[in-house]
Amino acid sequence: MSGNENLSDVLSVVYHALSASRRCHVIQLLANSEDGTLPVRDLAREIAAIEEEVEPEKATGEPYRNVYNALSQTHLSTLSDADIIIYDSNRQTVAAGPNLDIAALLIVLNQATYQTLRGDSLPESVDFDSTSIGD
Protein backbone atom coordinates (compact mmCIF):
# COMPACT_ATOMS: atom_id res chain seq x y z
CA MET A 1 0.00 0.00 0.00
CA SER A 2 1.56 3.28 -1.09
CA GLY A 3 1.50 6.40 1.02
CA ASN A 4 -1.03 8.07 -1.31
CA GLU A 5 -3.65 5.36 -0.91
CA ASN A 6 -5.92 5.26 2.09
CA LEU A 7 -7.18 2.08 3.69
CA SER A 8 -10.71 2.54 2.36
CA ASP A 9 -9.47 2.70 -1.25
CA VAL A 10 -7.27 -0.37 -0.85
CA LEU A 11 -10.06 -2.38 0.77
CA SER A 12 -12.49 -1.35 -1.95
CA VAL A 13 -10.15 -2.59 -4.68
CA VAL A 14 -9.30 -5.79 -2.79
CA TYR A 15 -12.95 -6.57 -2.04
CA HIS A 16 -13.80 -6.11 -5.72
CA ALA A 17 -11.04 -8.59 -6.58
CA LEU A 18 -12.56 -11.07 -4.11
CA SER A 19 -15.95 -10.97 -5.85
CA ALA A 20 -15.11 -13.96 -8.10
CA SER A 21 -14.50 -17.43 -6.70
CA ARG A 22 -11.74 -18.15 -9.22
CA ARG A 23 -9.81 -15.11 -8.03
CA CYS A 24 -10.26 -16.26 -4.43
CA HIS A 25 -8.89 -19.67 -5.39
CA VAL A 26 -5.83 -18.03 -6.99
CA ILE A 27 -5.21 -16.08 -3.78
CA GLN A 28 -5.52 -19.16 -1.59
CA LEU A 29 -3.36 -21.33 -3.84
CA LEU A 30 -0.67 -18.66 -4.01
CA ALA A 31 -0.81 -17.97 -0.26
CA ASN A 32 -0.30 -21.69 0.37
CA SER A 33 2.45 -22.19 -2.20
CA GLU A 34 5.94 -23.12 -1.09
CA ASP A 35 7.88 -20.41 -2.94
CA GLY A 36 5.16 -17.82 -3.61
CA THR A 37 5.23 -18.27 -7.40
CA LEU A 38 3.03 -20.53 -9.51
CA PRO A 39 2.67 -21.17 -13.24
CA VAL A 40 -0.74 -20.16 -14.65
CA ARG A 41 -1.21 -23.68 -16.04
CA ASP A 42 -0.88 -25.12 -12.50
CA LEU A 43 -3.39 -22.61 -11.14
CA ALA A 44 -5.82 -23.44 -13.94
CA ARG A 45 -5.48 -27.16 -13.31
CA GLU A 46 -6.04 -26.79 -9.55
CA ILE A 47 -9.04 -24.50 -9.99
CA ALA A 48 -10.58 -26.74 -12.66
CA ALA A 49 -10.12 -29.68 -10.27
CA ILE A 50 -11.91 -27.78 -7.49
CA GLU A 51 -14.78 -26.81 -9.78
CA GLU A 52 -15.12 -30.27 -11.30
CA GLU A 53 -14.53 -32.04 -7.96
CA VAL A 54 -11.80 -34.27 -9.39
CA GLU A 55 -8.12 -34.80 -8.74
CA PRO A 56 -5.87 -32.20 -10.44
CA GLU A 57 -4.44 -34.87 -12.75
CA LYS A 58 -7.96 -35.43 -14.11
CA ALA A 59 -8.72 -31.74 -14.62
CA THR A 60 -8.16 -31.62 -18.36
CA GLY A 61 -9.96 -30.81 -21.57
CA GLU A 62 -12.62 -28.13 -21.85
CA PRO A 63 -12.95 -27.38 -18.09
CA TYR A 64 -9.19 -26.78 -17.86
CA ARG A 65 -9.15 -24.61 -21.02
CA ASN A 66 -12.10 -22.55 -19.78
CA VAL A 67 -10.39 -21.81 -16.47
CA TYR A 68 -7.02 -21.11 -18.13
CA ASN A 69 -8.59 -18.67 -20.60
CA ALA A 70 -10.63 -16.91 -17.90
CA LEU A 71 -7.57 -16.52 -15.71
CA SER A 72 -5.42 -15.20 -18.57
CA GLN A 73 -8.05 -12.89 -20.05
CA THR A 74 -9.74 -11.50 -16.94
CA HIS A 75 -8.96 -12.70 -13.44
CA LEU A 76 -5.18 -12.34 -13.29
CA SER A 77 -5.23 -8.76 -14.56
CA THR A 78 -7.88 -7.86 -11.95
CA LEU A 79 -5.73 -9.36 -9.19
CA SER A 80 -2.65 -7.63 -10.58
CA ASP A 81 -4.43 -4.26 -10.72
CA ALA A 82 -5.29 -4.72 -7.03
CA ASP A 83 -1.60 -5.44 -6.22
CA ILE A 84 -2.62 -8.85 -4.90
CA ILE A 85 -0.44 -10.68 -7.41
CA ILE A 86 2.38 -9.95 -9.80
CA TYR A 87 1.42 -11.47 -13.14
CA ASP A 88 4.15 -12.10 -15.72
CA SER A 89 2.20 -12.67 -18.92
CA ASN A 90 5.36 -13.52 -20.89
CA ARG A 91 6.44 -16.31 -18.54
CA GLN A 92 2.84 -17.16 -17.60
CA THR A 93 3.63 -17.06 -13.88
CA VAL A 94 1.97 -15.50 -10.87
CA ALA A 95 3.81 -14.29 -7.77
CA ALA A 96 2.68 -12.79 -4.48
CA GLY A 97 1.97 -9.07 -4.62
CA PRO A 98 2.02 -6.58 -1.75
CA ASN A 99 -1.71 -7.04 -0.98
CA LEU A 100 -1.76 -10.86 -1.08
CA ASP A 101 -1.73 -11.25 2.70
CA ILE A 102 -4.56 -8.73 3.12
CA ALA A 103 -6.67 -10.54 0.50
CA ALA A 104 -5.97 -13.98 2.01
CA LEU A 105 -6.88 -12.71 5.47
CA LEU A 106 -10.12 -11.17 4.20
CA ILE A 107 -11.07 -14.51 2.61
CA VAL A 108 -10.58 -16.28 5.94
CA LEU A 109 -12.46 -13.59 7.88
CA ASN A 110 -15.34 -13.53 5.42
CA GLN A 111 -15.65 -17.29 5.52
CA ALA A 112 -15.67 -17.29 9.33
CA THR A 113 -18.30 -14.53 9.34
CA TYR A 114 -20.46 -16.45 6.87
CA GLN A 115 -20.19 -19.62 8.93
CA THR A 116 -21.10 -17.73 12.10
CA LEU A 117 -24.13 -16.11 10.49
CA ARG A 118 -25.29 -19.51 9.23
CA GLY A 119 -24.94 -20.87 12.75
CA ASP A 120 -22.06 -23.20 11.92
CA SER A 121 -19.43 -23.71 14.57
CA LEU A 122 -16.13 -22.00 13.93
CA PRO A 123 -12.91 -23.95 13.60
CA GLU A 124 -10.67 -23.73 16.67
CA SER A 125 -7.88 -22.28 14.58
CA VAL A 126 -7.79 -20.91 11.06
CA ASP A 127 -5.09 -22.12 8.71
CA PHE A 128 -4.78 -21.10 5.06
CA ASP A 129 -4.10 -24.74 4.18
CA SER A 130 -7.41 -25.93 5.57
CA THR A 131 -9.59 -23.01 4.52
CA SER A 132 -11.73 -23.21 1.41
CA ILE A 133 -14.03 -20.77 -0.28
CA GLY A 134 -17.73 -21.45 -0.51
CA ASP A 135 -18.97 -20.74 -4.07
Chimera marker file (.cmm) of the C-alpha trace (Angstrom):
<marker_set name="trace">
<marker id="1" x="0.000" y="0.000" z="0.000" r="1" g="1" b="0" radius="0.5"/>
<marker id="2" x="1.557" y="3.281" z="-1.088" r="1" g="1" b="0" radius="0.5"/>
<marker id="3" x="1.496" y="6.403" z="1.024" r="1" g="1" b="0" radius="0.5"/>
<marker id="4" x="-1.031" y="8.066" z="-1.310" r="1" g="1" b="0" radius="0.5"/>
<marker id="5" x="-3.647" y="5.361" z="-0.907" r="1" g="1" b="0" radius="0.5"/>
<marker id="6" x="-5.918" y="5.260" z="2.091" r="1" g="1" b="0" radius="0.5"/>
<marker id="7" x="-7.178" y="2.078" z="3.687" r="1" g="1" b="0" radius="0.5"/>
<marker id="8" x="-10.706" y="2.537" z="2.356" r="1" g="1" b="0" radius="0.5"/>
<marker id="9" x="-9.468" y="2.698" z="-1.252" r="1" g="1" b="0" radius="0.5"/>
<marker id="10" x="-7.269" y="-0.368" z="-0.846" r="1" g="1" b="0" radius="0.5"/>
<marker id="11" x="-10.056" y="-2.377" z="0.769" r="1" g="1" b="0" radius="0.5"/>
<marker id="12" x="-12.489" y="-1.353" z="-1.950" r="1" g="1" b="0" radius="0.5"/>
<marker id="13" x="-10.147" y="-2.589" z="-4.678" r="1" g="1" b="0" radius="0.5"/>
<marker id="14" x="-9.303" y="-5.785" z="-2.793" r="1" g="1" b="0" radius="0.5"/>
<marker id="15" x="-12.953" y="-6.570" z="-2.043" r="1" g="1" b="0" radius="0.5"/>
<marker id="16" x="-13.800" y="-6.112" z="-5.722" r="1" g="1" b="0" radius="0.5"/>
<marker id="17" x="-11.044" y="-8.592" z="-6.578" r="1" g="1" b="0" radius="0.5"/>
<marker id="18" x="-12.564" y="-11.072" z="-4.107" r="1" g="1" b="0" radius="0.5"/>
<marker id="19" x="-15.946" y="-10.974" z="-5.848" r="1" g="1" b="0" radius="0.5"/>
<marker id="20" x="-15.108" y="-13.958" z="-8.102" r="1" g="1" b="0" radius="0.5"/>
<marker id="21" x="-14.501" y="-17.427" z="-6.699" r="1" g="1" b="0" radius="0.5"/>
<marker id="22" x="-11.737" y="-18.151" z="-9.218" r="1" g="1" b="0" radius="0.5"/>
<marker id="23" x="-9.806" y="-15.112" z="-8.026" r="1" g="1" b="0" radius="0.5"/>
<marker id="24" x="-10.256" y="-16.264" z="-4.427" r="1" g="1" b="0" radius="0.5"/>
<marker id="25" x="-8.886" y="-19.670" z="-5.390" r="1" g="1" b="0" radius="0.5"/>
<marker id="26" x="-5.832" y="-18.026" z="-6.990" r="1" g="1" b="0" radius="0.5"/>
<marker id="27" x="-5.211" y="-16.084" z="-3.778" r="1" g="1" b="0" radius="0.5"/>
<marker id="28" x="-5.525" y="-19.164" z="-1.589" r="1" g="1" b="0" radius="0.5"/>
<marker id="29" x="-3.357" y="-21.330" z="-3.837" r="1" g="1" b="0" radius="0.5"/>
<marker id="30" x="-0.667" y="-18.658" z="-4.014" r="1" g="1" b="0" radius="0.5"/>
<marker id="31" x="-0.813" y="-17.965" z="-0.259" r="1" g="1" b="0" radius="0.5"/>
<marker id="32" x="-0.303" y="-21.692" z="0.372" r="1" g="1" b="0" radius="0.5"/>
<marker id="33" x="2.451" y="-22.189" z="-2.204" r="1" g="1" b="0" radius="0.5"/>
<marker id="34" x="5.943" y="-23.124" z="-1.093" r="1" g="1" b="0" radius="0.5"/>
<marker id="35" x="7.879" y="-20.413" z="-2.941" r="1" g="1" b="0" radius="0.5"/>
<marker id="36" x="5.161" y="-17.816" z="-3.611" r="1" g="1" b="0" radius="0.5"/>
<marker id="37" x="5.234" y="-18.267" z="-7.399" r="1" g="1" b="0" radius="0.5"/>
<marker id="38" x="3.031" y="-20.531" z="-9.514" r="1" g="1" b="0" radius="0.5"/>
<marker id="39" x="2.666" y="-21.165" z="-13.242" r="1" g="1" b="0" radius="0.5"/>
<marker id="40" x="-0.738" y="-20.163" z="-14.655" r="1" g="1" b="0" radius="0.5"/>
<marker id="41" x="-1.215" y="-23.682" z="-16.038" r="1" g="1" b="0" radius="0.5"/>
<marker id="42" x="-0.882" y="-25.123" z="-12.499" r="1" g="1" b="0" radius="0.5"/>
<marker id="43" x="-3.388" y="-22.610" z="-11.138" r="1" g="1" b="0" radius="0.5"/>
<marker id="44" x="-5.822" y="-23.436" z="-13.941" r="1" g="1" b="0" radius="0.5"/>
<marker id="45" x="-5.483" y="-27.165" z="-13.308" r="1" g="1" b="0" radius="0.5"/>
<marker id="46" x="-6.035" y="-26.790" z="-9.550" r="1" g="1" b="0" radius="0.5"/>
<marker id="47" x="-9.044" y="-24.502" z="-9.990" r="1" g="1" b="0" radius="0.5"/>
<marker id="48" x="-10.580" y="-26.743" z="-12.657" r="1" g="1" b="0" radius="0.5"/>
<marker id="49" x="-10.122" y="-29.683" z="-10.269" r="1" g="1" b="0" radius="0.5"/>
<marker id="50" x="-11.905" y="-27.780" z="-7.488" r="1" g="1" b="0" radius="0.5"/>
<marker id="51" x="-14.778" y="-26.811" z="-9.783" r="1" g="1" b="0" radius="0.5"/>
<marker id="52" x="-15.124" y="-30.269" z="-11.304" r="1" g="1" b="0" radius="0.5"/>
<marker id="53" x="-14.534" y="-32.043" z="-7.958" r="1" g="1" b="0" radius="0.5"/>
<marker id="54" x="-11.803" y="-34.266" z="-9.387" r="1" g="1" b="0" radius="0.5"/>
<marker id="55" x="-8.117" y="-34.802" z="-8.743" r="1" g="1" b="0" radius="0.5"/>
<marker id="56" x="-5.869" y="-32.202" z="-10.441" r="1" g="1" b="0" radius="0.5"/>
<marker id="57" x="-4.439" y="-34.872" z="-12.749" r="1" g="1" b="0" radius="0.5"/>
<marker id="58" x="-7.958" y="-35.432" z="-14.110" r="1" g="1" b="0" radius="0.5"/>
<marker id="59" x="-8.722" y="-31.736" z="-14.619" r="1" g="1" b="0" radius="0.5"/>
<marker id="60" x="-8.162" y="-31.621" z="-18.360" r="1" g="1" b="0" radius="0.5"/>
<marker id="61" x="-9.958" y="-30.806" z="-21.570" r="1" g="1" b="0" radius="0.5"/>
<marker id="62" x="-12.622" y="-28.133" z="-21.848" r="1" g="1" b="0" radius="0.5"/>
<marker id="63" x="-12.954" y="-27.380" z="-18.095" r="1" g="1" b="0" radius="0.5"/>
<marker id="64" x="-9.192" y="-26.778" z="-17.857" r="1" g="1" b="0" radius="0.5"/>
<marker id="65" x="-9.149" y="-24.613" z="-21.019" r="1" g="1" b="0" radius="0.5"/>
<marker id="66" x="-12.102" y="-22.549" z="-19.776" r="1" g="1" b="0" radius="0.5"/>
<marker id="67" x="-10.387" y="-21.808" z="-16.467" r="1" g="1" b="0" radius="0.5"/>
<marker id="68" x="-7.020" y="-21.115" z="-18.126" r="1" g="1" b="0" radius="0.5"/>
<marker id="69" x="-8.587" y="-18.669" z="-20.596" r="1" g="1" b="0" radius="0.5"/>
<marker id="70" x="-10.634" y="-16.911" z="-17.901" r="1" g="1" b="0" radius="0.5"/>
<marker id="71" x="-7.565" y="-16.523" z="-15.714" r="1" g="1" b="0" radius="0.5"/>
<marker id="72" x="-5.423" y="-15.203" z="-18.565" r="1" g="1" b="0" radius="0.5"/>
<marker id="73" x="-8.046" y="-12.887" z="-20.048" r="1" g="1" b="0" radius="0.5"/>
<marker id="74" x="-9.742" y="-11.501" z="-16.938" r="1" g="1" b="0" radius="0.5"/>
<marker id="75" x="-8.960" y="-12.702" z="-13.444" r="1" g="1" b="0" radius="0.5"/>
<marker id="76" x="-5.183" y="-12.337" z="-13.286" r="1" g="1" b="0" radius="0.5"/>
<marker id="77" x="-5.226" y="-8.759" z="-14.560" r="1" g="1" b="0" radius="0.5"/>
<marker id="78" x="-7.877" y="-7.860" z="-11.951" r="1" g="1" b="0" radius="0.5"/>
<marker id="79" x="-5.730" y="-9.364" z="-9.190" r="1" g="1" b="0" radius="0.5"/>
<marker id="80" x="-2.653" y="-7.632" z="-10.575" r="1" g="1" b="0" radius="0.5"/>
<marker id="81" x="-4.426" y="-4.264" z="-10.724" r="1" g="1" b="0" radius="0.5"/>
<marker id="82" x="-5.294" y="-4.715" z="-7.032" r="1" g="1" b="0" radius="0.5"/>
<marker id="83" x="-1.600" y="-5.437" z="-6.221" r="1" g="1" b="0" radius="0.5"/>
<marker id="84" x="-2.619" y="-8.853" z="-4.902" r="1" g="1" b="0" radius="0.5"/>
<marker id="85" x="-0.439" y="-10.683" z="-7.408" r="1" g="1" b="0" radius="0.5"/>
<marker id="86" x="2.381" y="-9.953" z="-9.798" r="1" g="1" b="0" radius="0.5"/>
<marker id="87" x="1.419" y="-11.473" z="-13.138" r="1" g="1" b="0" radius="0.5"/>
<marker id="88" x="4.149" y="-12.096" z="-15.716" r="1" g="1" b="0" radius="0.5"/>
<marker id="89" x="2.195" y="-12.672" z="-18.922" r="1" g="1" b="0" radius="0.5"/>
<marker id="90" x="5.359" y="-13.516" z="-20.892" r="1" g="1" b="0" radius="0.5"/>
<marker id="91" x="6.438" y="-16.307" z="-18.541" r="1" g="1" b="0" radius="0.5"/>
<marker id="92" x="2.844" y="-17.158" z="-17.599" r="1" g="1" b="0" radius="0.5"/>
<marker id="93" x="3.626" y="-17.065" z="-13.877" r="1" g="1" b="0" radius="0.5"/>
<marker id="94" x="1.971" y="-15.503" z="-10.874" r="1" g="1" b="0" radius="0.5"/>
<marker id="95" x="3.810" y="-14.288" z="-7.774" r="1" g="1" b="0" radius="0.5"/>
<marker id="96" x="2.681" y="-12.792" z="-4.478" r="1" g="1" b="0" radius="0.5"/>
<marker id="97" x="1.970" y="-9.072" z="-4.621" r="1" g="1" b="0" radius="0.5"/>
<marker id="98" x="2.021" y="-6.578" z="-1.752" r="1" g="1" b="0" radius="0.5"/>
<marker id="99" x="-1.711" y="-7.039" z="-0.980" r="1" g="1" b="0" radius="0.5"/>
<marker id="100" x="-1.759" y="-10.861" z="-1.082" r="1" g="1" b="0" radius="0.5"/>
<marker id="101" x="-1.732" y="-11.248" z="2.702" r="1" g="1" b="0" radius="0.5"/>
<marker id="102" x="-4.565" y="-8.732" z="3.116" r="1" g="1" b="0" radius="0.5"/>
<marker id="103" x="-6.665" y="-10.539" z="0.503" r="1" g="1" b="0" radius="0.5"/>
<marker id="104" x="-5.969" y="-13.978" z="2.011" r="1" g="1" b="0" radius="0.5"/>
<marker id="105" x="-6.880" y="-12.708" z="5.473" r="1" g="1" b="0" radius="0.5"/>
<marker id="106" x="-10.123" y="-11.169" z="4.195" r="1" g="1" b="0" radius="0.5"/>
<marker id="107" x="-11.075" y="-14.506" z="2.611" r="1" g="1" b="0" radius="0.5"/>
<marker id="108" x="-10.576" y="-16.278" z="5.938" r="1" g="1" b="0" radius="0.5"/>
<marker id="109" x="-12.455" y="-13.587" z="7.879" r="1" g="1" b="0" radius="0.5"/>
<marker id="110" x="-15.339" y="-13.534" z="5.421" r="1" g="1" b="0" radius="0.5"/>
<marker id="111" x="-15.653" y="-17.293" z="5.520" r="1" g="1" b="0" radius="0.5"/>
<marker id="112" x="-15.669" y="-17.290" z="9.328" r="1" g="1" b="0" radius="0.5"/>
<marker id="113" x="-18.303" y="-14.525" z="9.343" r="1" g="1" b="0" radius="0.5"/>
<marker id="114" x="-20.459" y="-16.445" z="6.866" r="1" g="1" b="0" radius="0.5"/>
<marker id="115" x="-20.189" y="-19.622" z="8.932" r="1" g="1" b="0" radius="0.5"/>
<marker id="116" x="-21.102" y="-17.726" z="12.099" r="1" g="1" b="0" radius="0.5"/>
<marker id="117" x="-24.135" y="-16.110" z="10.487" r="1" g="1" b="0" radius="0.5"/>
<marker id="118" x="-25.287" y="-19.510" z="9.230" r="1" g="1" b="0" radius="0.5"/>
<marker id="119" x="-24.939" y="-20.870" z="12.749" r="1" g="1" b="0" radius="0.5"/>
<marker id="120" x="-22.060" y="-23.204" z="11.924" r="1" g="1" b="0" radius="0.5"/>
<marker id="121" x="-19.426" y="-23.709" z="14.573" r="1" g="1" b="0" radius="0.5"/>
<marker id="122" x="-16.132" y="-21.998" z="13.927" r="1" g="1" b="0" radius="0.5"/>
<marker id="123" x="-12.908" y="-23.953" z="13.601" r="1" g="1" b="0" radius="0.5"/>
<marker id="124" x="-10.675" y="-23.731" z="16.670" r="1" g="1" b="0" radius="0.5"/>
<marker id="125" x="-7.885" y="-22.275" z="14.579" r="1" g="1" b="0" radius="0.5"/>
<marker id="126" x="-7.789" y="-20.910" z="11.064" r="1" g="1" b="0" radius="0.5"/>
<marker id="127" x="-5.086" y="-22.125" z="8.714" r="1" g="1" b="0" radius="0.5"/>
<marker id="128" x="-4.779" y="-21.099" z="5.056" r="1" g="1" b="0" radius="0.5"/>
<marker id="129" x="-4.101" y="-24.744" z="4.178" r="1" g="1" b="0" radius="0.5"/>
<marker id="130" x="-7.415" y="-25.931" z="5.571" r="1" g="1" b="0" radius="0.5"/>
<marker id="131" x="-9.594" y="-23.007" z="4.519" r="1" g="1" b="0" radius="0.5"/>
<marker id="132" x="-11.726" y="-23.211" z="1.406" r="1" g="1" b="0" radius="0.5"/>
<marker id="133" x="-14.028" y="-20.772" z="-0.282" r="1" g="1" b="0" radius="0.5"/>
<marker id="134" x="-17.734" y="-21.455" z="-0.507" r="1" g="1" b="0" radius="0.5"/>
<marker id="135" x="-18.971" y="-20.742" z="-4.066" r="1" g="1" b="0" radius="0.5"/>
<link id1="1" id2="2" r="1" g="1" b="0" radius="0.2"/>
<link id1="2" id2="3" r="1" g="1" b="0" radius="0.2"/>
<link id1="3" id2="4" r="1" g="1" b="0" radius="0.2"/>
<link id1="4" id2="5" r="1" g="1" b="0" radius="0.2"/>
<link id1="5" id2="6" r="1" g="1" b="0" radius="0.2"/>
<link id1="6" id2="7" r="1" g="1" b="0" radius="0.2"/>
<link id1="7" id2="8" r="1" g="1" b="0" radius="0.2"/>
<link id1="8" id2="9" r="1" g="1" b="0" radius="0.2"/>
<link id1="9" id2="10" r="1" g="1" b="0" radius="0.2"/>
<link id1="10" id2="11" r="1" g="1" b="0" radius="0.2"/>
<link id1="11" id2="12" r="1" g="1" b="0" radius="0.2"/>
<link id1="12" id2="13" r="1" g="1" b="0" radius="0.2"/>
<link id1="13" id2="14" r="1" g="1" b="0" radius="0.2"/>
<link id1="14" id2="15" r="1" g="1" b="0" radius="0.2"/>
<link id1="15" id2="16" r="1" g="1" b="0" radius="0.2"/>
<link id1="16" id2="17" r="1" g="1" b="0" radius="0.2"/>
<link id1="17" id2="18" r="1" g="1" b="0" radius="0.2"/>
<link id1="18" id2="19" r="1" g="1" b="0" radius="0.2"/>
<link id1="19" id2="20" r="1" g="1" b="0" radius="0.2"/>
<link id1="20" id2="21" r="1" g="1" b="0" radius="0.2"/>
<link id1="21" id2="22" r="1" g="1" b="0" radius="0.2"/>
<link id1="22" id2="23" r="1" g="1" b="0" radius="0.2"/>
<link id1="23" id2="24" r="1" g="1" b="0" radius="0.2"/>
<link id1="24" id2="25" r="1" g="1" b="0" radius="0.2"/>
<link id1="25" id2="26" r="1" g="1" b="0" radius="0.2"/>
<link id1="26" id2="27" r="1" g="1" b="0" radius="0.2"/>
<link id1="27" id2="28" r="1" g="1" b="0" radius="0.2"/>
<link id1="28" id2="29" r="1" g="1" b="0" radius="0.2"/>
<link id1="29" id2="30" r="1" g="1" b="0" radius="0.2"/>
<link id1="30" id2="31" r="1" g="1" b="0" radius="0.2"/>
<link id1="31" id2="32" r="1" g="1" b="0" radius="0.2"/>
<link id1="32" id2="33" r="1" g="1" b="0" radius="0.2"/>
<link id1="33" id2="34" r="1" g="1" b="0" radius="0.2"/>
<link id1="34" id2="35" r="1" g="1" b="0" radius="0.2"/>
<link id1="35" id2="36" r="1" g="1" b="0" radius="0.2"/>
<link id1="36" id2="37" r="1" g="1" b="0" radius="0.2"/>
<link id1="37" id2="38" r="1" g="1" b="0" radius="0.2"/>
<link id1="38" id2="39" r="1" g="1" b="0" radius="0.2"/>
<link id1="39" id2="40" r="1" g="1" b="0" radius="0.2"/>
<link id1="40" id2="41" r="1" g="1" b="0" radius="0.2"/>
<link id1="41" id2="42" r="1" g="1" b="0" radius="0.2"/>
<link id1="42" id2="43" r="1" g="1" b="0" radius="0.2"/>
<link id1="43" id2="44" r="1" g="1" b="0" radius="0.2"/>
<link id1="44" id2="45" r="1" g="1" b="0" radius="0.2"/>
<link id1="45" id2="46" r="1" g="1" b="0" radius="0.2"/>
<link id1="46" id2="47" r="1" g="1" b="0" radius="0.2"/>
<link id1="47" id2="48" r="1" g="1" b="0" radius="0.2"/>
<link id1="48" id2="49" r="1" g="1" b="0" radius="0.2"/>
<link id1="49" id2="50" r="1" g="1" b="0" radius="0.2"/>
<link id1="50" id2="51" r="1" g="1" b="0" radius="0.2"/>
<link id1="51" id2="52" r="1" g="1" b="0" radius="0.2"/>
<link id1="52" id2="53" r="1" g="1" b="0" radius="0.2"/>
<link id1="53" id2="54" r="1" g="1" b="0" radius="0.2"/>
<link id1="54" id2="55" r="1" g="1" b="0" radius="0.2"/>
<link id1="55" id2="56" r="1" g="1" b="0" radius="0.2"/>
<link id1="56" id2="57" r="1" g="1" b="0" radius="0.2"/>
<link id1="57" id2="58" r="1" g="1" b="0" radius="0.2"/>
<link id1="58" id2="59" r="1" g="1" b="0" radius="0.2"/>
<link id1="59" id2="60" r="1" g="1" b="0" radius="0.2"/>
<link id1="60" id2="61" r="1" g="1" b="0" radius="0.2"/>
<link id1="61" id2="62" r="1" g="1" b="0" radius="0.2"/>
<link id1="62" id2="63" r="1" g="1" b="0" radius="0.2"/>
<link id1="63" id2="64" r="1" g="1" b="0" radius="0.2"/>
<link id1="64" id2="65" r="1" g="1" b="0" radius="0.2"/>
<link id1="65" id2="66" r="1" g="1" b="0" radius="0.2"/>
<link id1="66" id2="67" r="1" g="1" b="0" radius="0.2"/>
<link id1="67" id2="68" r="1" g="1" b="0" radius="0.2"/>
<link id1="68" id2="69" r="1" g="1" b="0" radius="0.2"/>
<link id1="69" id2="70" r="1" g="1" b="0" radius="0.2"/>
<link id1="70" id2="71" r="1" g="1" b="0" radius="0.2"/>
<link id1="71" id2="72" r="1" g="1" b="0" radius="0.2"/>
<link id1="72" id2="73" r="1" g="1" b="0" radius="0.2"/>
<link id1="73" id2="74" r="1" g="1" b="0" radius="0.2"/>
<link id1="74" id2="75" r="1" g="1" b="0" radius="0.2"/>
<link id1="75" id2="76" r="1" g="1" b="0" radius="0.2"/>
<link id1="76" id2="77" r="1" g="1" b="0" radius="0.2"/>
<link id1="77" id2="78" r="1" g="1" b="0" radius="0.2"/>
<link id1="78" id2="79" r="1" g="1" b="0" radius="0.2"/>
<link id1="79" id2="80" r="1" g="1" b="0" radius="0.2"/>
<link id1="80" id2="81" r="1" g="1" b="0" radius="0.2"/>
<link id1="81" id2="82" r="1" g="1" b="0" radius="0.2"/>
<link id1="82" id2="83" r="1" g="1" b="0" radius="0.2"/>
<link id1="83" id2="84" r="1" g="1" b="0" radius="0.2"/>
<link id1="84" id2="85" r="1" g="1" b="0" radius="0.2"/>
<link id1="85" id2="86" r="1" g="1" b="0" radius="0.2"/>
<link id1="86" id2="87" r="1" g="1" b="0" radius="0.2"/>
<link id1="87" id2="88" r="1" g="1" b="0" radius="0.2"/>
<link id1="88" id2="89" r="1" g="1" b="0" radius="0.2"/>
<link id1="89" id2="90" r="1" g="1" b="0" radius="0.2"/>
<link id1="90" id2="91" r="1" g="1" b="0" radius="0.2"/>
<link id1="91" id2="92" r="1" g="1" b="0" radius="0.2"/>
<link id1="92" id2="93" r="1" g="1" b="0" radius="0.2"/>
<link id1="93" id2="94" r="1" g="1" b="0" radius="0.2"/>
<link id1="94" id2="95" r="1" g="1" b="0" radius="0.2"/>
<link id1="95" id2="96" r="1" g="1" b="0" radius="0.2"/>
<link id1="96" id2="97" r="1" g="1" b="0" radius="0.2"/>
<link id1="97" id2="98" r="1" g="1" b="0" radius="0.2"/>
<link id1="98" id2="99" r="1" g="1" b="0" radius="0.2"/>
<link id1="99" id2="100" r="1" g="1" b="0" radius="0.2"/>
<link id1="100" id2="101" r="1" g="1" b="0" radius="0.2"/>
<link id1="101" id2="102" r="1" g="1" b="0" radius="0.2"/>
<link id1="102" id2="103" r="1" g="1" b="0" radius="0.2"/>
<link id1="103" id2="104" r="1" g="1" b="0" radius="0.2"/>
<link id1="104" id2="105" r="1" g="1" b="0" radius="0.2"/>
<link id1="105" id2="106" r="1" g="1" b="0" radius="0.2"/>
<link id1="106" id2="107" r="1" g="1" b="0" radius="0.2"/>
<link id1="107" id2="108" r="1" g="1" b="0" radius="0.2"/>
<link id1="108" id2="109" r="1" g="1" b="0" radius="0.2"/>
<link id1="109" id2="110" r="1" g="1" b="0" radius="0.2"/>
<link id1="110" id2="111" r="1" g="1" b="0" radius="0.2"/>
<link id1="111" id2="112" r="1" g="1" b="0" radius="0.2"/>
<link id1="112" id2="113" r="1" g="1" b="0" radius="0.2"/>
<link id1="113" id2="114" r="1" g="1" b="0" radius="0.2"/>
<link id1="114" id2="115" r="1" g="1" b="0" radius="0.2"/>
<link id1="115" id2="116" r="1" g="1" b="0" radius="0.2"/>
<link id1="116" id2="117" r="1" g="1" b="0" radius="0.2"/>
<link id1="117" id2="118" r="1" g="1" b="0" radius="0.2"/>
<link id1="118" id2="119" r="1" g="1" b="0" radius="0.2"/>
<link id1="119" id2="120" r="1" g="1" b="0" radius="0.2"/>
<link id1="120" id2="121" r="1" g="1" b="0" radius="0.2"/>
<link id1="121" id2="122" r="1" g="1" b="0" radius="0.2"/>
<link id1="122" id2="123" r="1" g="1" b="0" radius="0.2"/>
<link id1="123" id2="124" r="1" g="1" b="0" radius="0.2"/>
<link id1="124" id2="125" r="1" g="1" b="0" radius="0.2"/>
<link id1="125" id2="126" r="1" g="1" b="0" radius="0.2"/>
<link id1="126" id2="127" r="1" g="1" b="0" radius="0.2"/>
<link id1="127" id2="128" r="1" g="1" b="0" radius="0.2"/>
<link id1="128" id2="129" r="1" g="1" b="0" radius="0.2"/>
<link id1="129" id2="130" r="1" g="1" b="0" radius="0.2"/>
<link id1="130" id2="131" r="1" g="1" b="0" radius="0.2"/>
<link id1="131" id2="132" r="1" g="1" b="0" radius="0.2"/>
<link id1="132" id2="133" r="1" g="1" b="0" radius="0.2"/>
<link id1="133" id2="134" r="1" g="1" b="0" radius="0.2"/>
<link id1="134" id2="135" r="1" g="1" b="0" radius="0.2"/>
</marker_set>
